[in-house]
Amino acid sequence: MFDSNSDSNIIVQQSRFLKFIGDNFVCKHCSSKFRERSIVVDRIGFASNVFWKCTNRACPGEASIRATTCQVEASGKTRRKNPTTPSVLSDYAINRQVVLACQQSGGGARMATTFGGLLSVSRRSIWMECFSKVEQLIGKFQIALGKKIVAKNLRDEIALSPMNNDLQKAKLTLLMDGGWDQRASGKAYNSSSGRHVSVGGRTNKVCALVYYSKRCSKCEKGKPHPTDLCANPDKYAKSSKAMEALGAVETVLDIWQNCTNAYVATIVTDEDTTTRSKLSHSMADLVAAGRLSEADRRYKPKVEGNLGSKKDDFGMLPLLHPEIEKQSDPGHYVKNYQGELYVWVHAAKGKSQTCKADAMRLSRNLSYMLKQYQRGTEKCAFEKFETAAKASFEHHWNNHEFCGSWCQAKHWNEMEKEKFKNEYRNKKTHQKEYEQQLEIQQKFTEPDRLRRVFHEFSTNRTEQIYSLVTNIFLPKRSYCCRTICGRARTYLAVSIDSLGYYKYNKLLYHELGLEMSCITEVFYQQQDKRRESDQAYANKPERRKLRAEQRLENINKEWQKEVIDKKNGNTYQSAMTAPKGAAAPLPSGDATSSEDAIENEGVDKSAVVAPRFCNACQNYGHQRRSSRLCPKNKKSKYYEGKTVQSYRNGNTIEKLLPM
């Protein structure tokens, strides 16, 4: 049923539309029928203008249906045949809405051309040529509006933060992290653009955003352009790795210089020493001000009576700025802990019997401990926090001296202890592994390092912002660093995260001179409602517990499959492509290596790998020049490898290896 009050758009096939008009309507002046040749459709992108003029030359009848245009940032250019009709794609409201829809779906010109082509609305060429221009026009308003929203978030964070009575300023706690727009490969960290986000610890909203781009298409071509259209207005020419540290410094200095009622007192970051060193006072300035002695800024001298070498000094914090407390994010802390455990997991079995289960369970225990014991909860003192850290490790090794009421093993009787003893690691049978893991645990739970994670904050919020940016608005497969589109989409994501879809787009539509229809309003309201319901559902304790159980179950299943595939030879392993059976035609009757001896011993001939042979020195016992056994290796301890003929005379691999 057609709703006469609806302001929705209608897509109708043009030939049927013209036939419908011609068959059912006449001119109101002369009553002559409408003819198809008297109706002209002028299409610009998704916008269509319909013009009609009566075919009777004596009749003054004419009319038109014009697409909605925008007066904000209008080009002023018109069609030659119709001087009252705008000729630029961005002048029409529907085209600006198409660009907004592509932005909020993570697409670009190709998405617009796909919809236009499949819906038989517009040609491909106009969007490929003009999409970026329209997006940059919209991007200027998105950046300006985003900066206002971020500034509002900062004022809200200041209002909720505690005061420094001496300075009469609010002490801000910011959760900081950096990210790149281009995916890193593990070897090349050369993204042309990136961002640094600071989230308020109390509002959980973005309070500062610094966006860097090393390129600008207009600057590279030498085209004159205003600053608000420059992708690199600050002329950033440093490396990609420096973006995170410099973004943190810029955020702190901007708040210190422009906010008279606040300063950054605490930062929570991953364990990035570069950012922490930058957000410190310069030792040279401290010495000049008399706040630090010359001996304290130097290392301990190697020769008594001499001055030691100077310590690295990269601090950029003003002397008047109070010292910043630097905290560590619990998630990255556990990740680094797990990474060092995996060093022993991947080590040779002769060096360590630490397995994947050790790394998984120890890191999971530490993660649970950090979540359960936080500063300001359950009257948790630091001493209790230290004890809980010990329990997270010793519990794995069947020592429940430090465990709390959560530990079932503390209440077991002797029979239960004997029954379930194999569920834990044994210190006596694996003394070496216990000492290896204990060394790592002591490194991460030393008092100074443990105090840095003794807080109630987490950078998970910044990670959520990044996932919103890269998964929806600015995918890492896109390349938007040469225009302001990358910066605009980043501010778009941050603004929607702060206000929601409906409130933000209501403001943006007003800035762009667009009218939001009832259908569009309902769509954005449904987006917000679904987003809020998904967050509430995901944060339910029972759902969080179920997700953790399912994640652990999936890990165990994949681990089991990995072990089975490894036994069946389906995974990569050393010498897996080496020839099977005898390596060379050995003299018959040699019982140590003949095929008959192998078969007599009941060994599968196809499973016997040929002895390792080095082409560099023509010796057996190793495979590469880099081996410590190769006499061609300069680092080798003058190992004298046996020749091929010596091996054929009856020497085995065991005889060739040095004791």
Buried (B, 14 or more C-beta within 10 A) or exposed (E): EEEEEEEEEEEEEBEEBBEEBBEEEEBEEEEBBBEEEBBEEBBBBBBBBBBBBBBBEEBEBEEBEBBEBBEEBEEEEBEEEBEEBBBBBBBBBBBBBBBBBBBBEBBBBEBBBBBBEEEEBBEBEBBBEBBBBBBBBBBBBBBEBBBEBBBBBBEBBBEEBEEBEEBEBBBBBBBBBBBBBBEEEEEEEEBBBBBBBBBBBBBBBBBBBBBBBBBBBBBEEEEEBEEEBBBBBEEBEEEBBBBBBBBBBBBBBBBBEEBEEBBBBBBBBBBBEBBBBBBBBBBEBBBEEEEBEEEEBBEEEEEEEEEEEEEEBBBBBEEEBBEBBBBBBBBBBBBBBBEBBBEBBEEEEEEBBBBBEBBBBBBBBBBBBBEBBBBEEEEBEEEEBBBBBBBBBBBBBBBBEBBBEEEEBEEBEEEEEEEEEEEBBEBEEBEEBBEBBBEBBEEBBEEEEBBBBBBEBBBBBBBBBBEBBBEBBBBBEBBBBBBBBBBBBBBBBBBBBBBBBBBBBBBBBBBBBBEBBEEBBEBBBEBBEEBEEEEEEEEEEEEEEEEEEEEEEEEEEEEEEEEEEEEEEEEEEEEEEEEEEBBEEBEEEBEEBBEEEBEEEEEEEEEBBBBBBBEBBEBBBBBEBEBEBBBBBEEBEEBEBBEEEBBBEEBEEEEBEEE
